[in-house]
Protein backbone atom coordinates (compact mmCIF):
# COMPACT_ATOMS: atom_id res chain seq x y z
CA UNK A 1 0.00 0.00 0.00
CA UNK A 2 2.99 2.32 0.61
CA UNK A 3 3.68 2.58 -3.12
CA UNK A 4 0.09 3.62 -3.81
CA UNK A 5 0.17 6.25 -1.06
CA UNK A 6 3.46 7.61 -2.44
CA UNK A 7 1.89 7.91 -5.89
CA UNK A 8 -1.06 9.87 -4.51
CA UNK A 9 1.32 11.98 -2.38
CA UNK A 10 3.15 12.98 -5.57
CA UNK A 11 -0.14 13.98 -7.14
CA UNK A 12 -1.08 16.09 -4.13
CA UNK A 13 2.36 17.67 -3.83
CA UNK A 14 1.98 19.69 -7.02
CA UNK A 15 5.04 18.06 -8.60
CA UNK A 16 3.08 16.74 -11.59
CA UNK A 17 3.09 19.51 -14.19
CA UNK A 18 2.33 17.68 -17.43
CA UNK A 19 1.25 14.37 -18.86
CA UNK A 20 4.86 13.25 -19.22
CA UNK A 21 5.24 13.59 -15.43
CA UNK A 22 1.95 11.75 -14.96
CA UNK A 23 3.03 8.92 -17.27
CA UNK A 24 6.38 8.60 -15.45
CA UNK A 25 4.51 8.44 -12.14
CA UNK A 26 2.27 5.70 -13.50
CA UNK A 27 5.22 3.60 -14.69
CA UNK A 28 7.08 4.14 -11.41
CA UNK A 29 4.03 2.84 -9.57
CA UNK A 30 3.88 -0.25 -11.80
CA UNK A 31 7.57 -0.97 -11.27
CA UNK A 32 7.16 -0.57 -7.51
CA UNK A 33 5.27 -3.88 -7.50
CA UNK A 34 2.09 -2.35 -6.11
CA UNK A 35 -1.16 -3.33 -7.80
CA UNK A 36 -3.42 -0.91 -9.60
CA UNK A 37 -6.25 -1.84 -7.24
CA UNK A 38 -4.17 -0.56 -4.33
CA UNK A 39 -3.78 2.72 -6.18
CA UNK A 40 -7.53 2.97 -6.66
CA UNK A 41 -8.07 2.20 -2.99
CA UNK A 42 -5.81 5.10 -2.01
CA UNK A 43 -7.96 7.85 -3.54
CA UNK A 44 -9.60 8.48 -0.13
CA UNK A 45 -6.44 10.42 0.69
CA UNK A 46 -7.38 12.85 -2.08
CA UNK A 47 -10.82 13.33 -0.52
CA UNK A 48 -9.17 14.09 2.81
CA UNK A 49 -6.84 16.72 1.32
CA UNK A 50 -7.35 20.50 1.50
CA UNK A 51 -7.72 20.82 -2.28
CA UNK A 52 -10.81 22.42 -3.81
CA UNK A 53 -13.54 20.08 -4.96
CA UNK A 54 -12.59 20.69 -8.62
CA UNK A 55 -8.93 19.78 -8.01
CA UNK A 56 -9.93 16.74 -5.98
CA UNK A 57 -12.05 15.61 -8.91
CA UNK A 58 -9.17 16.13 -11.34
CA UNK A 59 -6.69 14.22 -9.17
CA UNK A 60 -9.08 11.30 -8.78
CA UNK A 61 -9.49 11.32 -12.56
CA UNK A 62 -5.69 11.11 -12.90
CA UNK A 63 -5.72 7.98 -10.74
CA UNK A 64 -8.43 6.50 -12.98
CA UNK A 65 -6.29 7.37 -16.00
CA UNK A 66 -3.24 5.66 -14.52
CA UNK A 67 -5.15 2.39 -14.11
CA UNK A 68 -6.65 2.60 -17.60
CA UNK A 69 -10.23 3.46 -16.62
CA UNK A 70 -10.61 5.95 -19.44
CA UNK A 71 -14.40 5.94 -19.51
CA UNK A 72 -14.44 7.00 -15.86
CA UNK A 73 -12.09 9.88 -16.67
CA UNK A 74 -14.40 11.10 -19.42
CA UNK A 75 -17.44 10.87 -17.14
CA UNK A 76 -15.65 12.80 -14.36
CA UNK A 77 -14.06 15.55 -16.44
CA UNK A 78 -16.03 16.13 -19.64
CA UNK A 79 -17.96 19.38 -19.69
CA UNK A 80 -16.13 20.81 -16.68
CA UNK A 81 -13.81 23.81 -16.62
CA UNK A 82 -10.58 21.83 -16.19
CA UNK A 83 -6.85 22.50 -16.13
CA UNK A 84 -4.47 22.12 -19.05
CA UNK A 85 -3.26 18.75 -17.73
CA UNK A 86 -6.82 17.49 -17.28
CA UNK A 87 -7.64 18.54 -20.86
CA UNK A 88 -4.57 16.66 -22.11
CA UNK A 89 -5.60 13.57 -20.16
CA UNK A 90 -9.12 13.83 -21.63
CA UNK A 91 -7.58 14.13 -25.10
CA UNK A 92 -5.62 10.93 -24.52
CA UNK A 93 -8.72 9.09 -23.28
CA UNK A 94 -10.53 9.94 -26.51
CA UNK A 95 -7.43 8.99 -28.49
CA UNK A 96 -7.38 5.48 -26.98
CA UNK A 97 -10.98 4.91 -28.12
CA UNK A 98 -10.21 6.27 -31.63
CA UNK A 99 -12.37 9.39 -31.16
CA UNK A 100 -9.80 11.52 -32.88
CA UNK A 101 -11.92 14.64 -33.46
CA UNK A 102 -12.69 14.89 -29.73
CA UNK A 103 -9.03 14.24 -28.93
CA UNK A 104 -7.90 17.11 -31.17
CA UNK A 105 -10.63 19.36 -29.78
CA UNK A 106 -9.36 19.00 -26.21
CA UNK A 107 -5.68 19.23 -27.19
CA UNK A 108 -5.59 22.19 -29.57
CA UNK A 109 -6.52 24.83 -26.96
CA UNK A 110 -4.05 23.67 -24.30
CA UNK A 111 -1.04 22.56 -26.36
CA UNK A 112 1.92 24.82 -25.60
CA UNK A 113 4.88 22.72 -26.77
CA UNK A 114 6.39 22.41 -23.29
CA UNK A 115 5.75 18.69 -22.76
CA UNK A 116 7.18 16.08 -25.19
CA UNK A 117 4.51 13.52 -24.25
CA UNK A 118 1.83 16.10 -25.03
CA UNK A 119 3.43 16.65 -28.45
CA UNK A 120 3.39 12.89 -29.07
CA UNK A 121 -0.32 12.60 -28.21
CA UNK A 122 -1.19 15.61 -30.34
CA UNK A 123 0.62 14.10 -33.34
CA UNK A 124 -1.25 10.83 -32.85
CA UNK A 125 -4.60 12.63 -32.68
CA UNK A 126 -3.85 14.78 -35.74
CA UNK A 127 -2.89 11.72 -37.77
CA UNK A 128 -6.18 10.19 -36.67
CA UNK A 129 -8.04 13.02 -38.43
CA UNK A 130 -5.53 12.81 -41.32
CA UNK A 131 -4.09 16.28 -40.70
CA UNK A 132 -0.54 15.24 -41.49
CA UNK A 133 0.51 18.82 -42.27
CA UNK A 134 -0.27 19.98 -38.71
CA UNK A 135 1.26 16.78 -37.30
CA UNK A 136 4.50 17.56 -39.17
CA UNK A 137 4.46 21.08 -37.78
CA UNK A 138 4.11 19.83 -34.19
CA UNK A 139 6.85 17.22 -34.76
CA UNK A 140 9.28 19.77 -36.25
CA UNK A 141 8.83 22.21 -33.35
CA UNK A 142 9.15 19.38 -30.81
CA UNK A 143 12.41 18.28 -32.43
CA UNK A 144 13.75 21.84 -32.20
CA UNK A 145 12.75 22.00 -28.52
CA UNK A 146 13.64 18.53 -27.23
CA UNK A 147 16.08 17.13 -29.78
CA UNK A 148 15.80 13.48 -30.79
CA UNK A 149 14.36 12.14 -27.54
CA UNK A 150 12.06 9.12 -27.38
CA UNK A 151 8.87 11.14 -27.88
CA UNK A 152 10.23 13.01 -30.87
CA UNK A 153 11.48 9.81 -32.49
CA UNK A 154 8.05 8.27 -31.90
CA UNK A 155 6.42 11.22 -33.70
CA UNK A 156 8.82 10.78 -36.63
CA UNK A 157 8.01 7.07 -36.85
CA UNK A 158 4.26 7.69 -36.63
CA UNK A 159 4.38 10.14 -39.52
CA UNK A 160 6.44 7.66 -41.57
CA UNK A 161 3.89 4.98 -40.73
CA UNK A 162 1.03 7.26 -41.77
CA UNK A 163 2.78 7.88 -45.10
CA UNK A 164 3.11 4.09 -45.61
CA UNK A 165 6.89 4.17 -45.18
CA UNK A 166 6.59 1.13 -42.97
CA UNK A 167 10.15 -0.18 -43.14
CA UNK A 168 11.57 3.15 -41.96
CA UNK A 169 8.93 3.35 -39.21
CA UNK A 170 9.68 -0.21 -38.06
CA UNK A 171 13.40 0.59 -37.83
CA UNK A 172 12.74 3.53 -35.48
CA UNK A 173 10.17 1.68 -33.38
CA UNK A 174 12.49 -1.33 -33.02
CA UNK A 175 15.24 1.00 -31.84
CA UNK A 176 12.89 2.56 -29.27
CA UNK A 177 11.65 -0.81 -28.00
CA UNK A 178 15.20 -2.14 -27.69
CA UNK A 179 16.53 0.86 -25.80
CA UNK A 180 13.51 2.09 -23.80
CA UNK A 181 11.62 -0.77 -22.19
CA UNK A 182 9.31 1.63 -20.32
CA UNK A 183 8.07 3.19 -23.54
CA UNK A 184 4.98 1.03 -24.11
CA UNK A 185 3.58 3.25 -26.89
CA UNK A 186 6.47 2.29 -29.19
CA UNK A 187 5.85 -1.38 -28.39
CA UNK A 188 2.20 -0.94 -29.28
CA UNK A 189 2.88 0.74 -32.62
CA UNK A 190 5.55 -1.82 -33.53
CA UNK A 191 3.12 -4.62 -32.66
CA UNK A 192 0.59 -3.01 -35.02
CA UNK A 193 3.11 -3.03 -37.85
CA UNK A 194 4.16 -6.63 -37.16
CA UNK A 195 0.47 -7.48 -37.15
CA UNK A 196 0.08 -5.76 -40.53
CA UNK A 197 2.82 -7.97 -42.00
CA UNK A 198 1.41 -11.15 -40.41
CA UNK A 199 4.30 -11.59 -38.02
CA UNK A 200 1.87 -12.85 -35.40
CA UNK A 201 4.33 -14.24 -32.87
CA UNK A 202 6.26 -10.96 -32.68
CA UNK A 203 3.04 -8.95 -32.56
CA UNK A 204 1.52 -11.03 -29.76
CA UNK A 205 4.73 -10.85 -27.72
CA UNK A 206 4.81 -7.06 -27.99
CA UNK A 207 1.11 -6.63 -27.30
CA UNK A 208 1.51 -8.66 -24.13
CA UNK A 209 4.55 -6.63 -23.08
CA UNK A 210 2.63 -3.33 -23.26
CA UNK A 211 -0.24 -4.44 -21.02
CA UNK A 212 1.24 -3.93 -17.56
CA UNK A 213 -0.93 -4.77 -14.58
CA UNK A 214 -4.28 -2.98 -14.68
CA UNK A 215 -3.31 -0.56 -17.46
CA UNK A 216 -4.88 -2.13 -20.53
CA UNK A 217 -5.44 0.00 -23.66
CA UNK A 218 -8.67 -1.19 -25.25
CA UNK A 219 -7.33 -1.26 -28.78
CA UNK A 220 -4.37 -3.37 -27.64
CA UNK A 221 -6.74 -5.95 -26.21
CA UNK A 222 -8.88 -5.95 -29.35
CA UNK A 223 -5.84 -6.38 -31.62
CA UNK A 224 -4.49 -9.12 -29.40
CA UNK A 225 -7.87 -10.86 -29.37
CA UNK A 226 -8.02 -10.79 -33.17
CA UNK A 227 -4.54 -12.30 -33.38
CA UNK A 228 -5.57 -15.10 -31.03
CA UNK A 229 -8.62 -15.64 -33.25
CA UNK A 230 -6.35 -15.97 -36.31
CA UNK A 231 -4.47 -18.74 -34.51
CA UNK A 232 -7.78 -20.41 -33.45
CA UNK A 233 -7.08 -19.64 -29.77
CA UNK A 234 -10.66 -18.58 -29.16
CA UNK A 235 -10.65 -18.94 -25.38
CA UNK A 236 -7.75 -16.44 -25.18
CA UNK A 237 -9.48 -14.13 -27.66
CA UNK A 238 -12.64 -14.23 -25.56
CA UNK A 239 -10.69 -13.18 -22.46
CA UNK A 240 -9.19 -10.22 -24.38
CA UNK A 241 -12.56 -9.01 -25.66
CA UNK A 242 -14.17 -9.42 -22.24
CA UNK A 243 -11.39 -7.32 -20.69
CA UNK A 244 -11.84 -4.70 -23.40
CA UNK A 245 -15.56 -4.52 -22.63
CA UNK A 246 -14.73 -3.77 -19.00
CA UNK A 247 -13.20 -0.49 -20.22
CA UNK A 248 -15.82 0.21 -22.90
CA UNK A 249 -18.99 -1.69 -21.93
CA UNK A 250 -21.12 -0.01 -24.60
CA UNK A 251 -18.71 -0.58 -27.51
CA UNK A 252 -20.79 -2.58 -30.02
CA UNK A 253 -17.77 -3.47 -32.18
CA UNK A 254 -15.97 -5.13 -29.27
CA UNK A 255 -19.21 -6.86 -28.29
CA UNK A 256 -19.52 -8.18 -31.84
CA UNK A 257 -15.92 -9.46 -31.78
CA UNK A 258 -16.68 -11.25 -28.51
CA UNK A 259 -19.84 -12.77 -29.92
CA UNK A 260 -18.03 -13.92 -33.06
CA UNK A 261 -15.29 -15.55 -30.99
CA UNK A 262 -17.87 -17.35 -28.89
CA UNK A 263 -19.65 -18.47 -32.03
CA UNK A 264 -16.43 -19.64 -33.67
CA UNK A 265 -15.43 -21.51 -30.53
CA UNK A 266 -18.80 -23.22 -30.48
CA UNK A 267 -18.41 -24.18 -34.15
CA UNK A 268 -14.94 -25.61 -33.54
CA UNK A 269 -16.25 -27.41 -30.48
CA UNK A 270 -19.08 -28.91 -32.55
CA UNK A 271 -16.72 -29.88 -35.39
CA UNK A 272 -14.34 -31.51 -32.92
CA UNK A 273 -17.23 -33.27 -31.24
CA UNK A 274 -18.52 -34.55 -34.60
CA UNK A 275 -15.05 -35.74 -35.62
CA UNK A 276 -14.49 -37.53 -32.33
CA UNK A 277 -17.89 -39.15 -32.64
CA UNK A 278 -17.01 -40.33 -36.15
CA UNK A 279 -13.71 -41.69 -34.83
CA UNK A 280 -15.58 -43.51 -32.09
CA UNK A 281 -18.09 -44.91 -34.58
CA UNK A 282 -15.18 -46.19 -36.64
CA UNK A 283 -13.71 -47.93 -33.59
CA UNK A 284 -17.04 -49.41 -32.57
CA UNK A 285 -17.58 -50.84 -36.05
CA UNK A 286 -14.44 -52.99 -35.78
CA UNK A 287 -15.33 -56.73 -35.66
CA UNK A 288 -14.46 -58.46 -32.38
CA UNK A 289 -12.88 -61.21 -34.48
CA UNK A 290 -10.01 -58.77 -35.24
CA UNK A 291 -8.81 -58.96 -31.64
CA UNK A 292 -6.69 -61.63 -29.99
CA UNK A 293 -9.28 -63.33 -27.82
CA UNK A 294 -9.40 -66.91 -26.60
CA UNK A 295 -11.35 -69.39 -28.70
CA UNK A 296 -13.90 -69.77 -25.86
CA UNK A 297 -14.53 -66.02 -25.62
CA UNK A 298 -14.73 -65.57 -29.39
CA UNK A 299 -17.20 -68.47 -29.78
CA UNK A 300 -19.40 -67.19 -26.96
CA UNK A 301 -19.54 -63.68 -28.42
CA UNK A 302 -20.39 -65.09 -31.86
CA UNK A 303 -23.25 -67.17 -30.45
CA UNK A 304 -24.60 -64.10 -28.60
CA UNK A 305 -24.58 -62.26 -31.97
CA UNK A 306 -21.93 -59.83 -30.67
CA UNK A 307 -20.06 -59.11 -33.88
CA UNK A 308 -18.52 -55.64 -33.32
CA UNK A 309 -17.12 -53.55 -30.49
CA UNK A 310 -20.31 -51.49 -30.67
CA UNK A 311 -22.38 -54.60 -29.98
CA UNK A 312 -20.07 -55.48 -27.10
CA UNK A 313 -20.14 -52.13 -25.24
CA UNK A 314 -23.93 -52.22 -25.23
CA UNK A 315 -23.91 -55.39 -23.14
CA UNK A 316 -23.57 -55.54 -19.35
CA UNK A 317 -21.41 -57.93 -17.35
CA UNK A 318 -24.60 -59.69 -16.31
CA UNK A 319 -25.56 -60.17 -19.99
CA UNK A 320 -22.26 -61.86 -20.76
CA UNK A 321 -22.07 -63.97 -17.60
CA UNK A 322 -25.61 -65.24 -18.15
CA UNK A 323 -24.50 -67.04 -21.29
CA UNK A 324 -23.49 -70.69 -21.00
CA UNK A 325 -19.72 -71.31 -20.92
CA UNK A 326 -18.92 -67.59 -20.48
CA UNK A 327 -17.19 -67.24 -17.12
CA UNK A 328 -15.12 -64.79 -15.06
CA UNK A 329 -11.94 -65.58 -17.01
CA UNK A 330 -13.59 -64.63 -20.31
CA UNK A 331 -15.13 -61.54 -18.70
CA UNK A 332 -11.74 -60.37 -17.44
CA UNK A 333 -10.24 -60.90 -20.91
CA UNK A 334 -13.00 -58.84 -22.55
CA UNK A 335 -12.77 -55.97 -20.02
CA UNK A 336 -8.98 -55.70 -20.43
CA UNK A 337 -9.34 -55.59 -24.21
CA UNK A 338 -11.94 -52.80 -23.97
CA UNK A 339 -9.91 -50.84 -21.41
CA UNK A 340 -6.96 -50.69 -23.82
CA UNK A 341 -9.31 -48.85 -26.22
CA UNK A 342 -10.80 -46.53 -23.58
CA UNK A 343 -14.11 -48.40 -23.74
CA UNK A 344 -16.12 -50.32 -21.21
CA UNK A 345 -19.14 -52.58 -20.91
CA UNK A 346 -22.50 -51.02 -20.28
CA UNK A 347 -23.32 -50.57 -16.61
CA UNK A 348 -26.36 -52.43 -15.36
CA UNK A 349 -27.56 -49.10 -13.90
CA UNK A 350 -27.35 -47.28 -17.24
CA UNK A 351 -30.32 -47.46 -19.54
CA UNK A 352 -29.90 -45.85 -22.93
CA UNK A 353 -26.34 -44.70 -22.14
CA UNK A 354 -24.60 -42.77 -24.90
CA UNK A 355 -21.65 -44.99 -25.77
CA UNK A 356 -19.83 -41.97 -27.17
CA UNK A 357 -19.93 -39.99 -23.92
CA UNK A 358 -16.64 -41.27 -22.40
CA UNK A 359 -14.72 -40.19 -25.48
CA UNK A 360 -16.21 -36.72 -25.94
CA UNK A 361 -15.23 -33.46 -24.19
CA UNK A 362 -17.51 -32.36 -21.39
CA UNK A 363 -16.79 -28.63 -21.22
CA UNK A 364 -19.42 -26.34 -22.67
CA UNK A 365 -17.72 -23.37 -24.39
CA UNK A 366 -20.75 -21.21 -23.58
CA UNK A 367 -19.63 -21.35 -19.95
CA UNK A 368 -16.90 -18.87 -20.94
CA UNK A 369 -19.46 -16.25 -21.96
CA UNK A 370 -19.44 -12.94 -20.19
CA UNK A 371 -22.61 -11.39 -18.73
CA UNK A 372 -22.93 -9.60 -22.06
CA UNK A 373 -23.57 -12.90 -23.86
CA UNK A 374 -25.18 -15.04 -21.19
CA UNK A 375 -28.87 -15.99 -21.32
CA UNK A 376 -30.82 -13.19 -19.73
CA UNK A 377 -34.14 -14.95 -19.44
CA UNK A 378 -37.15 -15.28 -21.69
CA UNK A 379 -37.55 -17.38 -24.80
CA UNK A 380 -34.74 -19.69 -25.85
CA UNK A 381 -33.74 -19.68 -29.53
CA UNK A 382 -34.02 -23.48 -29.45
CA UNK A 383 -37.69 -23.26 -28.47
CA UNK A 384 -38.87 -21.14 -31.42
CA UNK A 385 -39.41 -21.94 -35.09
CA UNK A 386 -36.54 -20.41 -37.02
CA UNK A 387 -34.57 -21.45 -40.09
CA UNK A 388 -31.34 -23.35 -39.54
CA UNK A 389 -29.36 -20.66 -41.40
CA UNK A 390 -30.67 -17.89 -39.14
CA UNK A 391 -30.15 -19.99 -36.04
CA UNK A 392 -26.52 -20.71 -36.94
CA UNK A 393 -25.88 -17.01 -37.62
CA UNK A 394 -27.34 -16.05 -34.25
CA UNK A 395 -25.22 -18.72 -32.57
CA UNK A 396 -22.15 -17.08 -34.12
CA UNK A 397 -23.05 -13.96 -32.18
CA UNK A 398 -23.47 -16.00 -29.01
CA UNK A 399 -27.23 -15.29 -28.99
CA UNK A 400 -29.14 -18.00 -27.16
CA UNK A 401 -32.19 -16.06 -26.04
CA UNK A 402 -34.70 -14.10 -28.13
CA UNK A 403 -34.41 -10.96 -26.03
CA UNK A 404 -30.65 -10.85 -26.58
CA UNK A 405 -31.24 -10.11 -30.29
CA UNK A 406 -32.61 -6.68 -29.34
CA UNK A 407 -29.09 -5.57 -28.32
CA UNK A 408 -28.03 -5.71 -31.98
CA UNK A 409 -28.89 -3.43 -34.89
CA UNK A 410 -29.80 -4.36 -38.45
CA UNK A 411 -26.24 -3.48 -39.47
CA UNK A 412 -24.76 -5.75 -36.76
CA UNK A 413 -26.76 -8.73 -38.02
CA UNK A 414 -26.12 -8.08 -41.71
CA UNK A 415 -22.38 -8.10 -40.95
CA UNK A 416 -22.57 -11.78 -39.97
CA UNK A 417 -21.36 -14.24 -42.56
CA UNK A 418 -24.28 -15.88 -44.47
CA UNK A 419 -26.85 -13.59 -42.83
CA UNK A 420 -28.91 -11.99 -45.61
CA UNK A 421 -32.13 -10.06 -46.10
CA UNK A 422 -34.26 -13.20 -45.83
CA UNK A 423 -32.82 -13.98 -42.42
CA UNK A 424 -33.23 -10.35 -41.36
CA UNK A 425 -36.90 -10.34 -42.38
CA UNK A 426 -37.43 -13.60 -40.50
CA UNK A 427 -35.89 -12.16 -37.33
CA UNK A 428 -37.85 -8.91 -37.61
CA UNK A 429 -41.15 -10.78 -37.90
CA UNK A 430 -40.23 -13.04 -35.02
CA UNK A 431 -39.36 -10.10 -32.76
CA UNK A 432 -42.57 -8.28 -33.70
CA UNK A 433 -44.59 -11.33 -32.67
CA UNK A 434 -43.13 -10.99 -29.19
CA UNK A 435 -43.38 -7.17 -29.02
CA UNK A 436 -39.63 -6.75 -29.45
CA UNK A 437 -37.48 -4.96 -32.02
CA UNK A 438 -33.86 -4.60 -33.15
CA UNK A 439 -31.62 -1.86 -31.76
CA UNK A 440 -32.13 1.34 -33.83
Secondary structure, 3 states (H helix, E strand, C coil): CHHHHHHHHHHHHCCCCCHHHHHHHHHHHHHCCCCHHHHHHCCHHHHCCCCCHHHHHHHHHHHHHHCCCHHHHHHHHCCCCCCHHHHHHHHHHHHHCCCHHHHHHHHHCCCCCCCHHHHHHHHHHHHHCCCHHHHHHHHHHHHHHHCCCHHHHHHHHHHHHHCCCHHHHHHHHHHHHHHCCCCHHHHHHHHHHHHHCCCHHHHHHHHHHCCCCCCCCHHHHHHHHHHHHHCCCHHHHHHHHHHHHHHCCCCHHHHHHHHHHHHHHHHHHHHHHHHHHHHHHHHHCCEHHHCCCCHHHHHHHHHCCCCEHHHHHCCCHHHHHCCCCCCHHHHHHHHHHHHCCCCCCCCCCCCCCCCCHHHCCCCCHHHHCCCCCCCCCCCEHHHCCCCHHHHHHHHHCCCCEHHHHHHCEHHHHHCCCCCCHHHHHHHHHHHHHCCCCCEC
